[in-house]
């Protein structure tokens, strides 16, 4: 198990842990369909949905690692869905 903000940084889905925490605090991250805080624990098999501006990305956690090498970061998750969101405010109401 690992904190969500730490996982987002380790997997390089979000570049900095402080930014990952901010995105979580804004309610733009879901874990298994529920709004998640930065301290939410994630485990292998969990599904994470992140809304970045005009796109929404859903991934499945495949493995956990504290500090993987850059080229290995992509192996920590499987991309399930990447969609374009026309209006970020409308997307927020759907999440």
C-alpha positions in Angstrom: 0.0 0.0 0.0 1.2 3.5 -0.8 -0.2 7.1 -0.4 -1.9 8.3 -3.5 0.2 11.5 -3.8 3.4 9.5 -3.6 2.1 6.9 -6.1 1.2 9.7 -8.6 4.7 11.1 -8.4 6.5 7.7 -8.5 4.5 6.7 -11.6 5.2 10.1 -13.2 1.5 10.6 -13.8 2.1 13.9 -12.0 5.6 15.3 -11.9 5.8 16.7 -8.4 4.3 15.3 -5.1 3.2 18.8 -4.0 1.3 19.2 -7.3 -0.2 15.7 -6.8 -1.4 16.8 -3.4 -3.0 20.0 -4.8 -4.8 18.0 -7.5 -6.2 15.6 -4.9 -7.3 18.4 -2.6 -9.2 20.0 -5.5 -11.2 16.8 -5.9 -9.9 16.0 -9.3 -8.7 12.4 -8.5 -10.9 9.4 -8.0 -9.8 6.0 -6.6 -12.2 3.2 -7.5 -14.9 5.7 -8.3 -14.6 7.7 -5.0 -13.1 11.2 -4.6 -9.7 10.7 -3.0 -7.5 12.8 -0.8 -3.7 12.8 -1.0 -3.4 10.4 1.9 -5.7 7.8 0.4 -3.9 4.5 0.2 -3.7 2.8 -3.2 -2.9 -0.9 -3.8 -2.4 -3.1 -6.8 -5.6 -3.4 -8.8 -7.0 0.0 -7.8 -8.4 2.2 -10.6 -7.3 5.9 -10.5 -9.1 8.6 -12.6 -7.3 12.0 -12.9 -8.7 15.1 -14.5 -6.0 17.4 -16.0 -7.5 20.5 -17.6 -9.1 19.3 -20.8 -8.4 15.6 -20.5 -9.3 12.8 -18.1 -7.1 9.7 -17.7 -8.0 6.4 -16.0 -5.3 3.9 -15.1 -5.1 0.6 -13.2 -2.3 0.2 -10.6 -0.1 -2.7 -11.6 2.7 -2.4 -9.1 4.0 -0.1 -6.3 7.5 1.3 -6.1 8.9 4.1 -3.9 11.3 5.5 -6.5 11.4 3.6 -9.8 13.8 4.6 -12.5 12.3 7.0 -15.1 12.1 4.3 -17.8 10.3 1.9 -15.4 7.7 4.3 -14.2 5.3 3.5 -17.0 5.2 -0.2 -15.9 3.5 0.8 -12.6 0.2 1.3 -14.3 -1.9 0.3 -17.3 -3.7 3.1 -19.2 -7.4 2.1 -19.3 -8.9 5.3 -20.8 -8.0 8.8 -21.9 -10.8 11.1 -22.9 -11.0 14.7 -23.9 -13.2 16.9 -21.8 -14.7 19.9 -23.6 -15.5 22.0 -20.6 -13.5 21.4 -17.4 -16.3 22.8 -15.2 -18.8 20.4 -16.6 -16.4 17.5 -16.1 -16.1 18.5 -12.4 -19.8 18.2 -11.9 -19.7 14.6 -13.4 -16.9 13.5 -11.1 
